[in-house]
Amino acid sequence: MNNSLFYKYYDKIYSTKNYKEESSAVLNHYKNLKGNFPQSIIDVGCGTGSHDFYFAEAGCNVAGCDLDCSEIKIAQEKAREKNINNINFFCKDVDLIEQNNFELAVSLFNVISYITDLNYLEKFFTAINKRVKENGIFIFDCWNGTAALLDPPQVKESTIEIQDEVIKIKSVPSINYMRQTVDVKNSVEIISGNETNNFEFNYRQRLWSPEILKEILNRNGFNVLSLNKAMNFSVEADYSTWKIMFVCQKK
Ligand SMILES: C[S@@+](CC[C@H](N)C(=O)[O-])C[C@H]1O[C@@H](n2cnc3c(N)ncnc32)[C@H](O)[C@@H]1O
């Protein structure tokens, strides 16, 4: 993979995702539960921080962490450019974040699906649990493994036009039913005037079933308050809802 092109185009590739609406849906749901916006948020797997700037704009103090230091570097540069001082970005495992007592923890855009190992997932939830205050809230979205096994992901092609650039993305998933994983191979073509550049980025998603996730969350200090359609807290998810959202509370 051409890493430098991947990071250069990271935010453009995901530019059709409505981060503003998602961030406000999360904050409003927290407000419905607790009566006010959270004062402090930890975003685990924050990537380039796209949700965090909206959280900060709403007055929350935000800590974002990710294992990918190149994404964190982009997030830090954006924070500097925007002159925002209520966000801190860390290239660190959540277990190494020193601050705790966060009112809200989030892990958005399938971070949990990227975790393919059960032991690691248990440690990940425990580490998040340690960083939220008593009765604190943890919200994450992920693929619904049951729905994905019944209705496997298909090849997807999309084209994004930004200023004078055209970005074509083809995503080819390949499912492994025994391991319950999906490997997604993404081929990207960037057309900029007469110049064309290509690169690939690939990832593996684990098809966690909602029931297993509930059990793991329970074992690691969380009660599940609701299981909803992703970013739609008024719709309850069922076995066929492809993208789901867990709302949990620290026990
Ligand atoms: C699709 S990106 C989402 C990034 C960001 N939350 C967003 O909405 O744009 C998934 C992110 O999960 C991060 N990730 C995967 N496993 C992780 C882990 N164990 N701890 C922290 N971040 C992780 C990846 O580095 C990547 O940035």
The ligand as a MOL file (V3000), in Angstrom:
LIG
                    3D

  0  0  0     0  0            999 V3000
M  V30 BEGIN CTAB
M  V30 COUNTS 27 29 0 0 0
M  V30 BEGIN ATOM
M  V30 1 C -12.6360 3.4680 10.2060 0
M  V30 2 S -11.5000 4.1740 11.2870 0 CHG=1
M  V30 3 C -12.5170 5.2500 12.2190 0
M  V30 4 C -11.7770 6.4560 12.7140 0
M  V30 5 C -12.6590 7.5150 13.3750 0
M  V30 6 N -13.3200 7.0150 14.5530 0
M  V30 7 C -13.6710 8.0490 12.3830 0
M  V30 8 O -14.8810 7.9530 12.6670 0
M  V30 9 O -13.2720 8.5970 11.3370 0 CHG=-1
M  V30 10 C -11.1560 2.9070 12.4570 0
M  V30 11 C -10.0630 3.3370 13.4160 0
M  V30 12 O -9.9170 2.3520 14.4500 0
M  V30 13 C -8.5770 2.4220 14.8540 0
M  V30 14 N -8.3000 1.2440 15.6820 0
M  V30 15 C -8.3720 -0.0520 15.3250 0
M  V30 16 N -8.0410 -0.8330 16.3790 0
M  V30 17 C -7.7850 0.0120 17.4150 0
M  V30 18 C -7.4020 -0.1630 18.7720 0
M  V30 19 N -7.1970 -1.3630 19.2690 0
M  V30 20 N -7.2250 0.9240 19.5600 0
M  V30 21 C -7.4260 2.1650 19.0480 0
M  V30 22 N -7.7920 2.3930 17.7650 0
M  V30 23 C -7.9540 1.3300 16.9740 0
M  V30 24 C -7.8230 2.4750 13.5330 0
M  V30 25 O -6.4870 2.9000 13.6930 0
M  V30 26 C -8.6790 3.4710 12.7710 0
M  V30 27 O -8.2430 4.7910 12.9670 0
M  V30 END ATOM
M  V30 BEGIN BOND
M  V30 1 1 1 2
M  V30 2 1 2 3
M  V30 3 1 2 10
M  V30 4 1 3 4
M  V30 5 1 4 5
M  V30 6 1 5 6
M  V30 7 1 5 7
M  V30 8 2 7 8
M  V30 9 1 7 9
M  V30 10 1 10 11
M  V30 11 1 11 12
M  V30 12 1 11 26
M  V30 13 1 12 13
M  V30 14 1 13 14
M  V30 15 1 13 24
M  V30 16 1 14 15
M  V30 17 1 14 23
M  V30 18 2 15 16
M  V30 19 1 16 17
M  V30 20 1 17 18
M  V30 21 2 17 23
M  V30 22 1 18 19
M  V30 23 2 18 20
M  V30 24 1 20 21
M  V30 25 2 21 22
M  V30 26 1 22 23
M  V30 27 1 24 25
M  V30 28 1 24 26
M  V30 29 1 26 27
M  V30 END BOND
M  V30 END CTAB
M  END
